[in-house]
Amino acid sequence: MLSEGKLTVEEAERLLEALRVNHGGEKPKRAKRTAGKGFEGFEGFEGGFGEGFEGFGEGFEKPDEQPKTSMRDDSFAVGANPRLVVCGCNGRVRVRAGSPGSIRVRARLKNSHCIEYSAVQEGDLVKVAAKSDRQSEGFLPGRGLARWSGANIEVTVPVATSVDLATSNGPVELQGTEGGGTVQTKNGRIRVEKFKGDLNATTQNAPIAVKTFQGSAELSTSNSRVSIEDAHGRFDVRTTNGTIKFQGRIEPKSHNRLSTSNGSIKVALDAEPSLELKAATLNGRVRCEVPGFVASVSNRHKLEGTVGQGEAELVAKTMNGSIAVE
């Protein structure tokens, strides 16, 4: 009848529905989507599509917008020649000279439940350690709470303390000690002031600054500058893609080296220097304006000669930059 035009499409559908009901047929169920509850009535998932997955998101806690912190404060009685060892993580290390006979350690721990921290004493040796708990990072490394954890450590020590300081992703500051030591960090600056003794300082992608220094220094960084001011001693300074500035006195009978790849070198010598100078660059100019300098080799890119008695040796080298000695 539909083809003959006696029924419309709507009338044909109502007629078929009536025939199914009269013959005991059931109206087919359609999957009904309810917001937030999945698809009710979907065969095999009674009570909604999402049921049976309770707790699936557990263990993937979102870090607090302001991570929890805790403070530690420890003091240790020490003798005349103490030693301090600090190994930190994701934070600053600051060491300053204080009263004799005591070492005080204060630490601020961010997300402290993800940090393994200790401050212990062995005779005149004090060890401080802060380590990120990798097991707290969750399913994906670097995505859990430990990613936001770290430690800022401040220590007050006697002047004669020798130090061994290390951290990552944070600066290191050392001031007023006379026992020598080592400083190491990554992606953080190093600053040393009023220091006496042998110093070995290393960082990456950050500057090194040394001021009021007496002793032997080995300084190394990358992609940043090195500056030395009011210094007296022996110096081995190396960087890449950064400038080197030196002002001070060179120790007699010492071998000194200032080296960079892409940067200038500027040297200001105090008092009456006595040294043999060897300076060279590939793309730049070399000059020496120290009174009494006698050149043995002199051109735009290379300069060798003697100042005074030539008691010490200074080698300055760069590739793309100028060298000036005054």
Residue pairs with C-beta under 8 A, 6 or more apart in sequence:
1 7
1 12
2 9
2 12
7 15
17 27
20 27
21 27
29 41
30 41
31 39
31 40
31 41
31 42
32 39
32 40
32 41
33 39
33 40
34 40
34 48
37 48
37 49
37 50
38 45
38 48
38 49
38 50
38 51
39 45
39 48
39 49
40 47
40 48
42 49
45 51
45 52
59 138
59 139
60 138
60 139
61 138
61 145
63 111
63 144
63 145
63 147
63 148
67 110
67 111
67 145
67 148
67 149
68 110
68 111
68 112
68 113
69 108
69 109
69 110
69 111
69 112
70 108
70 109
70 112
71 106
71 107
71 108
71 109
72 105
72 106
72 107
72 109
72 117
72 119
73 104
73 105
73 106
73 107
74 104
74 105
74 119
75 102
75 103
75 104
75 105
76 102
76 103
76 104
76 105
76 121
76 126
77 101
77 102
78 101
78 102
78 103
78 121
78 124
78 126
78 158
78 161
79 101
79 123
79 124
80 100
80 160
81 124
81 160
81 162
81 179
82 103
82 124
82 125
82 126
82 157
82 158
82 160
82 161
82 162
82 179
83 124
83 125
83 126
83 161
83 162
83 163
83 164
83 179
84 95
84 103
84 125
84 126
84 128
84 155
84 157
84 161
84 162
84 163
84 164
84 165
85 125
85 126
85 127
85 128
85 163
85 164
85 165
86 93
86 95
86 127
86 128
86 129
86 153
86 155
86 163
86 164
86 165
86 166
86 167
87 128
87 129
87 130
87 131
87 166
87 167
88 128
88 129
88 130
88 151
88 153
88 166
88 167
88 168
88 170
89 115
89 130
89 131
89 132
89 149
89 150
89 151
89 167
89 168
89 169
90 110
90 132
90 149
90 150
90 151
90 167
90 168
90 169
90 170
91 108
91 110
91 130
91 150
91 151
91 152
91 153
91 167
91 169
91 170
92 152
92 153
92 167
92 170
92 171
92 172
92 173
92 188
93 153
93 155
93 165
93 166
93 167
93 170
93 171
93 172
93 173
93 185
94 152
94 153
94 154
94 155
94 172
94 173
95 154
95 155
95 156
95 157
95 163
95 165
95 173
95 174
95 175
95 177
96 154
96 155
96 156
96 157
96 173
96 174
96 175
96 176
97 156
97 157
97 158
97 159
97 161
97 175
97 176
97 177
97 194
98 104
98 156
98 157
98 158
99 156
99 158
100 158
100 159
100 160
101 158
102 156
102 158
103 126
103 155
103 156
103 157
103 158
103 161
104 155
104 156
105 119
105 126
105 128
105 153
105 154
105 155
106 153
106 154
106 155
107 117
107 119
107 128
107 130
107 151
107 152
107 153
107 154
108 151
108 152
109 115
109 117
109 130
109 149
109 150
109 151
110 148
110 149
110 150
110 151
110 152
111 145
111 146
111 148
111 149
111 150
112 149
113 133
113 136
113 145
114 132
114 133
114 136
114 144
114 145
114 146
114 148
114 149
115 130
115 131
115 132
115 133
115 149
115 150
115 151
116 129
116 130
116 131
116 132
116 133
117 129
117 130
117 131
117 151
118 127
118 128
118 129
119 126
119 127
119 128
119 129
120 126
120 127
121 127
128 153
128 155
130 150
130 151
130 153
132 146
132 149
132 150
133 146
133 149
134 141
134 146
136 144
136 145
136 146
136 149
137 143
137 144
137 145
137 146
137 147
138 144
138 145
150 169
150 170
152 170
153 167
157 163
157 177
159 176
159 177
159 178
159 179
160 177
160 178
160 179
161 177
161 179
162 177
162 179
162 180
162 181
162 197
163 174
163 177
163 179
163 180
163 181
163 182
163 183
164 181
164 182
165 172
165 174
165 181
165 182
165 183
165 184
166 182
166 183
166 184
166 185
167 184
167 185
167 188
168 185
168 186
168 187
168 188
169 185
169 186
169 187
169 188
170 185
170 187
170 188
171 185
171 188
171 189
171 190
171 191
171 206
172 183
172 184
172 185
172 188
172 189
172 190
172 191
172 203
173 190
173 191
173 192
174 181
174 183
174 190
174 191
174 192
174 193
174 195
175 192
175 193
175 194
175 195
176 193
176 194
176 195
177 195
177 196
177 197
178 195
178 196
178 197
179 197
180 196
180 197
180 198
180 199
180 215
181 197
181 198
181 199
181 200
182 199
182 200
182 201
183 190
183 192
183 199
183 200
183 201
183 202
184 201
184 202
184 203
185 202
185 203
185 206
186 203
186 204
186 205
187 203
187 204
187 205
187 206
188 203
188 206
189 203
189 206
189 207
189 208
189 209
190 201
190 203
190 206
190 207
190 208
190 209
190 221
191 208
191 209
191 210
191 211
192 199
192 201
192 209
192 210
192 211
192 213
193 210
193 211
193 212
194 211
194 212
195 210
195 212
195 213
195 214
195 215
196 213
196 214
196 215
197 215
198 215
198 216
198 217
199 210
199 213
199 215
199 216
199 217
199 218
199 219
200 217
200 218
201 208
201 210
201 217
201 218
201 219
201 220
202 219
202 220
202 221
203 220
203 221
203 224
204 221
204 222
204 223
205 221
205 222
205 223
205 224
206 221
206 224
207 221
207 224
207 225
207 226
207 227
207 242
208 219
208 221
208 224
208 225
208 226
208 227
209 226
209 227
209 229
210 217
210 219
210 227
210 228
210 229
210 231
211 228
211 229
211 230
211 231
212 229
212 230
212 231
213 228
213 230
213 231
213 232
213 233
213 248
214 231
214 232
214 233
215 233
215 234
216 233
216 234
216 235
216 254
217 228
217 231
217 233
217 234
217 235
217 236
217 237
218 236
218 237
219 226
219 228
219 235
219 236
219 237
219 238
220 237
220 238
220 239
221 238
221 239
221 242
222 239
222 240
222 241
222 242
223 239
223 240
223 241
223 242
224 239
224 241
224 242
225 239
225 242
225 243
225 244
225 245
225 263
226 237
226 239
226 242
226 243
226 244
226 245
227 244
227 245
228 235
228 237
228 245
228 246
228 247
228 248
229 245
229 247
229 248
230 247
230 248
231 246
231 247
231 248
231 249
232 248
232 249
232 251
233 248
233 249
233 250
233 251
233 254
234 250
234 251
234 254
234 255
234 256
235 246
235 250
235 256
235 257
235 258
236 256
236 257
237 244
237 246
237 257
237 258
237 259
238 257
238 259
238 260
239 259
239 260
239 261
239 263
240 260
240 261
240 262
241 260
241 261
241 262
241 263
242 260
242 262
242 263
243 260
243 263
243 264
243 265
243 266
243 321
244 258
244 259
244 260
244 263
244 264
244 265
244 266
245 265
245 266
246 258
246 265
246 266
246 267
246 268
247 267
247 268
247 270
248 268
248 269
248 270
249 269
249 270
249 271
249 273
250 256
250 269
250 273
250 275
250 312
250 314
251 312
252 274
252 311
252 312
253 311
253 312
254 312
254 313
255 312
255 313
255 315
256 275
256 312
256 313
256 314
256 315
257 314
257 315
257 316
257 317
258 265
258 267
258 314
258 315
258 316
258 317
259 315
259 316
259 317
259 318
260 317
260 318
260 319
260 321
261 318
261 319
261 320
262 318
262 319
262 320
262 321
263 318
263 320
263 321
264 284
264 318
264 321
264 322
264 323
264 324
265 279
265 316
265 318
265 321
265 322
265 323
265 324
266 323
266 324
266 326
267 314
267 316
267 323
267 324
267 325
267 326
268 326
269 275
269 290
269 307
269 325
269 326
272 308
273 290
273 307
273 308
273 312
274 307
274 308
274 309
274 310
274 311
274 312
275 306
275 307
275 308
275 310
275 311
275 312
275 313
275 314
276 304
276 305
276 306
276 307
276 310
276 312
276 313
276 314
277 288
277 293
277 303
277 304
277 305
277 306
277 307
277 314
277 316
277 325
278 303
278 304
278 313
278 314
278 315
278 316
279 286
279 288
279 302
279 303
279 304
279 315
279 316
279 317
279 323
279 325
280 286
280 301
280 302
280 303
280 316
280 317
280 323
281 301
281 302
281 317
281 318
281 319
281 320
281 321
281 322
281 323
282 301
282 318
282 319
282 320
283 319
283 320
283 321
284 301
284 318
284 320
284 321
284 322
284 323
285 300
285 301
285 322
285 323
286 300
286 301
286 302
286 303
286 322
286 323
287 303
287 322
287 323
287 324
287 325
288 295
288 303
288 305
288 307
288 324
288 325
288 326
289 324
289 325
289 326
290 307
290 325
290 326
292 307
292 308
293 305
293 306
293 307
294 305
294 306
294 307
295 303
295 304
295 305
296 304
296 305
296 306
297 303
297 304
297 305
298 304
298 305
303 323
314 325
316 323
316 325
